């Protein structure tokens, strides 16, 4: 399963990631200020690590509601809102309890967030995908390349194929004519990218939506 926090960092960049991780760090510092709220926040935080909630592709799909239907989509947003409100409550209580220590806490939270992002971006992990030249790469050889448009997001596109894959971090609007297909065994075209199937040479092409 994909960690929702790492997915946010990959899809929205390090600036949004820094704000997100700093918010989480400050809330964690304040867990003891309100034990029941803290337990609720920590439970949702751990669930997000297991990717059971905070599906960014679903939350921000205002047109198709992430394929969940309107009611389930609203419930997903309510759960996300509960997580945010719990975090804000914890941080606010700590600020009022330690008025002059706020900037110290904030600096500590930013430092923790920066360390986490640095670890994710720069510390290699043997079983984790790597990012090179704007592409997510998982596996060593015989990869499946996945190309997707702005109707898809990285997380949902990645779920289309298990095993060795290579796909862009962000949706693309033009076929990457100079891309190296030497280690690619198959190309999967999602959304309007299926119009490029005649441009792919030398490897099989699959368009699941046709």
N, C-alpha and C positions, 0 to 999 in steps of 0.2 A: 504494500500500500504506500501511497505517496503522502509525505508529511505536509499538512496544509500550510504550515509556517514557511517551509522551504519553498513550496509552490508559489506562495505570495512573493517571496524574494526573487524567484526566477521570472515570474510573469510581470511584476511591477517595478523591479529594479531595486538598487541598494538604498536609495533615498527613502522610499516607502518602507522598505525592510528595516531601516534604522529607526524610523518613527514607531513601527509596529513592535519591534523587539524592546525599544526603550519603554514603551507603554507597558508591555508585559513585565519587564524587569521592575519598574516602579510599583506596579500592582503587587508583585510577589514580595517586595520589601515590606508591604503594608498588610500582609496576610493576617497578622496577629491583631491588627486594629479592629477587625470585625470578623470573628472566627467563622460564623455561618456563611457570610458573604464570601469570605476567603475560600472556604471549602467548595462552594459553588463555582467560583472562578477557577480554582485549581482543577476541578473535575472537567470543566469544559476545555481548559487548556490541554489537559492530557488527552482528551478525546480528539482534539484537533491534531495532536501529534500522531494519532492513529488514523487520521484522515476520515473520521466518521462524520465530521461536521465541518462547516466553513468551506464548502465547495465554491470557490470563487467563480468558476464558470457558471454555476447555477445561480448564485446570488446576483450576478450582474447581467444575467440574461433576461432583460426586461421584455423581450419580444416573445420568446418561446418558453419562458419560465423554467429553463433548464430541463425541459421534458418531464417536470414533476406535476404539472397542473397548478392552478392558481393557489389553492389552499395550502398545499405542501410547500410551495415557494414562499408564501407568506410566513408559514411556520418556520422555515429555514432562516428567514430574516429576523423573526422574533427571537430565535435562539441566539443568533449573532448579536442582536441588540442586548439581550440579557448578559452576554459575555462582556460587551463594551460597558454597560451600565455598572456591572459588578466591579470592573476594573476602575472606572471613574470614581465610584463610591469609595473603594479602598484608598485610592490615591488622595481623594479629597479629605478623608478622615485623617490620613497621615500628615497632610499639609497643615490642617487646623491644629493637630496635636503637636507638631514640630515646626512652628511657623518659620523659624530662622534657619532650619535645616533643609528647607525645600531645595535650594540650589545645590547643596551637597548631594542630596538624594538624586536630583535630576542628572548631575554630572556623573554620579555612579551608574545610573541606569543607562546613560548614553555610552559610557565606557564598556559596560557589559554587552550592550547591543552591538557596539563596534567589534568587540572580541568575537561574538557569535557569528557575525557576518563574515569576518575575516576567516574564521575557522571553516565556514561553509564554502567560501570562495577560493581559499588558497591552500587548505589542508587536504591533500588527496585522500580518498577513501576507496578501497579496492572494489567495493560492490556498489558504489554510487555512480550515477551518470556524471560525465564531465561536459564542460561547455567550451567549445573552441570556435572562434570566428562566427559567433552568433548561432551556432548549432549545438543542440544537446546530443551527446554521443553515449550510447550504452552498448557494451559488448565490443569485441575486438574485430571479428571478421563476419562475412556473410550477413551484413546488416540489411534491415528493411528501411528504406527512406520513406518518411511520411511528410508530405507537403500539404499545408492547410491554409485556408483563407480566414478572413476576419469573422466568419460565422463560428469558428472553432477557437478553442484556447489550448494552450500547451497541455494542460492536464488531461482534457478529454481526448485530444489527439493521441497522446501517449498511451491511453488506455485501449486504443484500437489494435495495438500489437504488443505482445510480450516477447521477451528475448532481446536480441541485438537490434537496435534501432538507431537511426539518425534523423533528426528533425529540427527545424528552426525554432529558436526560443520564442519568436513572435510570428504572427501570421504574415505571409508574403503575398504580394499582389502581382509579381512578375516572376516568370520561371527563371531560376538561376542558371543561366546558360553555361557558366564556367565551372559548375560544380563537379567534383571528382566522384565518379560512379564506380571506381575500380574495386572497392570493397562492398558494393551494394548488390544484393541478390534480387531485390524487388523494389519497386516504387509504388507507394500507395498515395493516391490523389484524393483529397477530401474537399468537399464544397465545390466552389467554382474552379478549383485547381484541376478538376477533371478535364477542363478544356485544353490542358497542356499535354494530354496523353500522346499526341502525335509528335511532341517535341522530345520525348524521352527515347533515347537510342541505346540499344544493346542490352537492355534488361527488361524483364516482364513488368507490365503496368497493371495495377488493380484499382478500380474505381468502385468502392463499395456502394455508393449511392446511386449508381446507374442500374 
